[in-house]
């Protein structure tokens, strides 16, 4: 899916510019960390990068990505070598940064109309809609599953949804660069817009009378997933075309929302294989 292109920054070689003195300062944009998120952002032509910070080991791990970006002619700053303790100080406690971090501008945003227009000629497009899912780890994991199973976007609410932070990007393991995260002010209205664009909206809840496998999901499909604990809100359920369930059983009859989304995306892919 395309986004509008950000403006370019000065082209540099991507080679180290020297050792930093002390801990790196605050980010100019979104601070991403971890090998997969950093490599994906560095290779994404739609992502404007301000700084790349890496330890010696981190630089070695990113060498192939840096060379590939240079060969592709991407505009990127030089790499600044830092110590592991520098990254430890600038990132959230316990962050698994793997010796790399970048300071990058946020990706250009799409709205629901952009999404519908982009997918107008894709009759089998699948997207995920999240009803007030607040945990950044869950949203990140859902983005990763969406990328793995070919979903075109993840839609979240503007309120009661996590910001696009390094924690979310780390959980997404690079998928933030390939799956648009679209924020909407009114989820019920967004579902109506999607339905008018040809999407069949399927809400996932234990109250569903049919399992997902029993539905005919060959056309445009929006999988609507509820919040942790409370599930889908009443108005959201009313706006869905149908409510389905996963065939869970046993003493624990429900799944974490990110696990349930992965299972649902797999099921849709299996039905179409």
Secondary structure, DSSP 8 states (H G I E B T S, - for coil): --------------SEEEE--SS----SSEEEESHHHHHHHHH-TT--EEEEEE-HHHHHHHHHHHHHHHHTT-----EEE--HHHHHHHS-TT---TTEEEEE-------HHHHHHHTTT-TT-EEEEEES---HHHHHHHHHHHHHTT--EEEEESSSS--S-HHHHHHHTTGGGTSEEEEES-HHHHHHHHHHTT-EEEEE-TT-SEEGGGS---S-EEEEEEBTTTBS-HHHHHHSSEEEE----SS-----HHHHHHHHHHHHHHHH-
